[in-house]
Amino acid sequence: MRRIFLIPALLAMLAAPLAAQVTLPGTPLPRVGEVLDTMTDTLDEVLETTSQTAGNLARERLRAIDRLVRRNRDTIALDMRGEPARRGELLAMEVDTASLKRATAAGFTVLEVKLVEGLDFIVTRLGVPEGMSLAEAERELTRLMPEATVAADNLHFQSGATRRTVLPVANAATGGLGPSVPVGMIDGAPGRAVPVVASKGFARGAPYPSNHGSAVASLLASAGATAIRVADVYGTDKAGGNALAIAKGLGWLVTEGSRVVTISLVGPQNPVLARAIEAAQRKGVVVVAAVGNAGPAAPPAYPASYQGVVAVTAVDGRRHALLEAGRALHLDYAAPGADIRALNAKGKRQRLRGTSFAAPLVAARVALALGDNRNWRAALDGEALDLGRKGTDPVYGRGLVCASCKGL
């Protein structure tokens, strides 16, 4: 009988107002960052009792995005691919003087010409002409600037949720390795109970404590990562988690010496973010990213799908792949992403579920290997437990790492 009533209950919760979709009463959370987390949190209970098809998960993802756009029309719009982005602004790279003159003559305004520090490329922010939709403006600016790379400032969503239940402490093993190299994370800011070396904001109101950022930072520390720096790309911004904020945050982390950067966010392909990650990789930085929780029928997750990014999926305590785990164009490793614990913004230990929480465990393993002057790929491959089909497969990648990690 429970199966019969859970599906209507799930749909009712997903139709509830966005303001009511908060994981912890009284805890301030970013408006964009945890929108899809609430869907994942609700699905957690459903997935334990009934089989959810990949199609159901993909449809719920689209519904959640549609609600987000409808309820934040003043700050969020859809680009020409139907993906959410910051309203009224477009980004361009390789902008020449002639095309910029054509654009301004057509009503576009130059809001900012910014060198992304640490990554050494320039982004021009342009305001959309009044009365023109974001999608129409993107098409028009692409026509006016044929030599430039034009893109919307797409939003990215955190890919995991904390649960209310407080559980006892358990420590993750670091495998007896020494100090890690400095690690950076791009997310929401952690609360005061989660010590980090530094936090810097790249969105309105940032740095601002979030449950998701607190969980990711505390998992990094529990798995042995040191010198953790946090780039908060959400703050209190309704359009936080945008591509330009992530690029700027990545540049700051690179400048500050982070050798490994973990990103538990998912969004569409975006040329500005792709350029930023490529630039960081050229400087020797290893970027680790989660594949998201919108199910295997969802579009490939980015930044996990960018070339060279270490793409991470998640398993539960029985070492089964999470049914809601998303996909990327490639998959490197799996790590625990359910039946683990971490701190929320108030410093309380919470149960977690989502690929968000597997990514920092893999990032910590990479950082520990580099800190021990080892080849990180060989170290992780040597540790990885082969699950599923023999050898590398699309469900578990090259295998399960940090298998004994349980969080705090």
CORVENWO-V136984 format. One record per residue. N is the residue number from 1. SS is DSSP state (2 for helix, 1 for strand, 0 for the rest). NEAR is the number of other ideal C-beta (glycine too) atoms within 8 Angstrom. D_CENTER is the distance of its C-alpha to the mean C-alpha in Angstrom with 1 decimal. Layout:
# CORVENWO-V136984
N|SS|NEAR|D_CENTER, N|SS|NEAR|D_CENTER
This chain:
# CORVENWO-V136984
1|0|4|36.3, 2|2|6|32.9, 3|2|8|31.2, 4|2|6|33.1, 5|2|8|31.9, 6|2|12|28.3, 7|2|10|27.3, 8|2|7|29.0, 9|2|8|27.5, 10|2|11|24.0, 11|2|8|24.7, 12|2|8|26.3, 13|2|10|23.4, 14|2|11|21.0, 15|0|5|23.7, 16|0|7|23.9, 17|0|6|23.2, 18|2|9|19.8, 19|2|5|21.3, 20|2|6|22.4, 21|0|9|19.0, 22|0|10|18.3, 23|0|13|17.8, 24|0|12|20.2, 25|0|4|23.2, 26|0|3|23.7, 27|0|11|20.4, 28|0|7|18.8, 29|0|12|15.3, 30|0|14|13.3, 31|0|11|14.5, 32|0|15|11.4, 33|0|16|8.6, 34|0|16|10.4, 35|2|15|12.3, 36|2|14|11.1, 37|2|16|11.0, 38|2|14|14.8, 39|2|12|15.4, 40|2|15|14.0, 41|2|12|16.1, 42|2|11|19.1, 43|2|14|18.8, 44|2|11|18.9, 45|2|8|22.6, 46|2|12|23.4, 47|2|10|22.1, 48|0|5|24.5, 49|0|8|27.5, 50|0|8|27.2, 51|0|4|25.8, 52|0|11|23.1, 53|0|7|23.2, 54|2|8|20.4, 55|2|7|21.8, 56|2|9|21.5, 57|2|16|17.8, 58|2|12|17.3, 59|2|8|19.7, 60|2|12|18.2, 61|2|13|14.8, 62|2|8|17.1, 63|2|9|19.0, 64|2|13|16.2, 65|2|11|15.2, 66|2|8|18.9, 67|2|10|19.5, 68|2|13|16.9, 69|2|12|18.6, 70|2|7|22.0, 71|2|8|21.7, 72|0|11|20.3, 73|0|9|22.5, 74|0|5|23.3, 75|0|9|19.9, 76|1|14|18.0, 77|1|13|19.5, 78|1|9|19.1, 79|0|14|19.4, 80|0|8|22.0, 81|0|5|19.8, 82|0|5|19.1, 83|0|11|15.5, 84|1|11|14.6, 85|1|15|14.9, 86|1|12|16.7, 87|1|11|20.3, 88|1|7|23.1, 89|1|12|21.5, 90|1|15|21.1, 91|1|15|20.2, 92|1|14|22.6, 93|1|13|23.2, 94|0|7|26.7, 95|0|10|28.5, 96|0|9|32.3, 97|2|5|34.8, 98|2|6|36.5, 99|2|13|33.5, 100|2|12|32.3, 101|2|8|35.9, 102|2|10|35.7, 103|2|12|32.4, 104|2|10|33.9, 105|2|6|37.1, 106|0|9|35.3, 107|0|8|33.8, 108|0|14|30.4, 109|1|7|30.1, 110|1|11|28.6, 111|1|7|26.3, 112|1|7|25.3, 113|1|7|25.7, 114|1|9|23.3, 115|1|6|23.3, 116|1|14|19.8, 117|0|8|21.2, 118|0|12|20.7, 119|0|13|19.7, 120|0|6|22.9, 121|1|10|22.4, 122|1|9|23.2, 123|1|14|21.5, 124|1|13|23.8, 125|1|14|22.6, 126|1|14|25.1, 127|1|10|26.0, 128|0|11|26.8, 129|0|9|30.5, 130|0|5|31.6, 131|0|3|31.9, 132|0|9|29.7, 133|0|6|26.6, 134|2|15|23.4, 135|2|10|23.8, 136|2|8|27.5, 137|2|13|26.8, 138|2|14|24.3, 139|2|9|27.1, 140|2|10|29.7, 141|2|14|28.1, 142|2|9|27.4, 143|2|7|31.2, 144|2|11|32.2, 145|0|15|30.2, 146|0|7|30.8, 147|0|6|30.2, 148|0|11|26.9, 149|1|7|23.3, 150|1|10|22.4, 151|1|14|19.0, 152|1|14|17.6, 153|1|15|15.0, 154|1|15|12.4, 155|1|15|9.9, 156|0|12|6.1, 157|1|15|5.6, 158|1|14|4.6, 159|0|18|5.9, 160|0|18|9.0, 161|1|14|12.1, 162|1|15|14.9, 163|0|11|18.4, 164|0|7|21.5, 165|0|6|23.7, 166|0|6|24.5, 167|0|7|25.3, 168|0|4|27.3, 169|0|6|26.2, 170|0|8|25.5, 171|0|7|24.6, 172|0|15|22.7, 173|0|6|24.8, 174|0|9|24.1, 175|0|7|26.7, 176|0|3|29.2, 177|0|10|27.5, 178|0|5|28.0, 179|0|4|25.6, 180|0|15|22.4, 181|0|9|21.7, 182|1|15|19.6, 183|1|19|15.9, 184|1|16|13.2, 185|1|18|9.8, 186|1|14|7.6, 187|1|19|6.8, 188|0|18|9.8, 189|1|15|13.1, 190|0|17|14.8, 191|0|12|18.2, 192|0|5|21.5, 193|0|9|21.9, 194|0|12|19.2, 195|0|3|20.8, 196|0|10|19.0, 197|0|6|20.8, 198|1|7|19.4, 199|1|11|16.9, 200|1|12|16.9, 201|1|11|15.8, 202|0|13|14.7, 203|0|15|15.0, 204|0|7|18.0, 205|0|8|18.9, 206|0|16|16.5, 207|0|10|16.5, 208|0|14|16.5, 209|1|12|16.2, 210|0|18|13.6, 211|2|15|13.7, 212|2|17|10.1, 213|2|17|10.3, 214|2|19|13.7, 215|2|17|13.0, 216|2|18|10.6, 217|2|16|13.3, 218|2|14|16.1, 219|2|18|15.1, 220|2|15|15.0, 221|2|12|18.4, 222|2|12|19.8, 223|0|14|19.2, 224|0|13|21.0, 225|0|15|18.7, 226|1|11|20.6, 227|1|11|20.5, 228|1|14|16.9, 229|1|16|15.9, 230|1|17|13.1, 231|1|17|12.0, 232|1|19|11.5, 233|0|18|10.1, 234|0|17|10.9, 235|0|17|14.4, 236|0|12|16.5, 237|0|14|15.8, 238|0|9|15.9, 239|0|14|14.2, 240|0|18|11.6, 241|0|17|8.2, 242|1|15|10.5, 243|2|14|10.8, 244|2|11|13.7, 245|2|12|12.3, 246|2|19|9.6, 247|2|15|12.6, 248|2|13|14.8, 249|2|14|12.7, 250|2|18|12.6, 251|2|15|16.3, 252|2|13|17.2, 253|2|15|15.8, 254|2|15|17.7, 255|2|8|20.7, 256|0|10|20.7, 257|0|7|20.9, 258|0|13|17.7, 259|0|11|18.3, 260|1|18|15.1, 261|1|17|11.6, 262|1|17|8.7, 263|1|14|5.0, 264|0|17|3.4, 265|1|16|0.6, 266|1|14|4.4, 267|1|15|7.5, 268|0|8|11.0, 269|0|7|12.7, 270|0|12|13.5, 271|2|9|16.3, 272|2|14|15.6, 273|2|15|12.2, 274|2|12|13.9, 275|2|12|16.8, 276|2|15|14.9, 277|2|14|13.5, 278|2|11|17.0, 279|2|13|18.6, 280|2|15|16.8, 281|2|11|17.7, 282|2|6|21.3, 283|0|8|21.5, 284|0|6|20.9, 285|0|12|17.3, 286|1|13|15.5, 287|1|17|11.8, 288|1|15|10.1, 289|1|18|7.0, 290|1|19|6.6, 291|0|16|8.5, 292|0|13|7.6, 293|0|15|10.5, 294|0|13|12.5, 295|0|15|15.1, 296|0|8|16.7, 297|0|8|18.2, 298|0|12|15.1, 299|0|4|14.6, 300|0|9|13.0, 301|0|19|9.2, 302|1|15|8.2, 303|0|15|7.7, 304|0|15|8.8, 305|0|12|12.0, 306|0|12|13.1, 307|0|4|16.3, 308|0|7|16.4, 309|0|12|12.7, 310|1|12|13.0, 311|1|15|11.4, 312|1|18|11.4, 313|1|19|12.5, 314|1|17|14.1, 315|1|17|17.7, 316|0|11|19.6, 317|0|6|22.6, 318|0|5|24.9, 319|0|9|22.7, 320|0|6|22.2, 321|1|12|19.0, 322|0|15|17.1, 323|0|8|18.5, 324|0|13|15.4, 325|0|15|13.3, 326|0|16|12.1, 327|0|10|13.2, 328|0|13|12.9, 329|0|4|15.9, 330|0|6|16.4, 331|0|12|15.7, 332|0|9|16.5, 333|1|17|16.5, 334|1|15|16.1, 335|1|15|16.0, 336|1|17|16.8, 337|0|18|14.3, 338|1|12|17.1, 339|1|7|20.3, 340|1|13|18.8, 341|1|12|18.8, 342|1|17|17.3, 343|1|14|18.1, 344|0|15|17.0, 345|0|14|17.7, 346|0|8|21.4, 347|0|10|21.6, 348|0|7|22.3, 349|1|12|21.4, 350|1|16|19.5, 351|1|10|19.0, 352|1|17|15.5, 353|1|13|14.3, 354|0|18|11.2, 355|0|19|9.5, 356|2|16|7.1, 357|2|20|10.5, 358|2|17|11.8, 359|2|17|9.6, 360|2|17|11.1, 361|2|16|14.5, 362|2|18|14.5, 363|2|18|13.6, 364|2|17|16.5, 365|2|15|18.7, 366|2|14|18.3, 367|2|17|19.0, 368|2|15|22.0, 369|2|13|23.4, 370|2|14|23.3, 371|2|12|24.9, 372|0|9|27.6, 373|0|4|28.2, 374|0|8|27.3, 375|0|6|25.7, 376|2|11|22.2, 377|2|6|22.2, 378|2|8|25.7, 379|2|12|24.9, 380|2|15|22.0, 381|2|9|24.1, 382|2|6|26.9, 383|2|10|25.1, 384|0|11|23.4, 385|1|9|25.2, 386|0|8|25.9, 387|0|11|25.0, 388|0|7|25.9, 389|0|5|27.7, 390|0|3|29.2, 391|0|5|27.4, 392|0|4|24.0, 393|1|8|22.9, 394|0|5|20.2, 395|0|11|19.5, 396|0|15|19.3, 397|1|14|19.1, 398|0|9|21.4, 399|0|12|21.5, 400|1|13|20.4, 401|0|14|19.9, 402|0|14|20.1, 403|0|8|22.0, 404|0|6|23.8, 405|0|14|20.8, 406|0|10|20.9, 407|1|15|19.2, 408|0|12|21.5
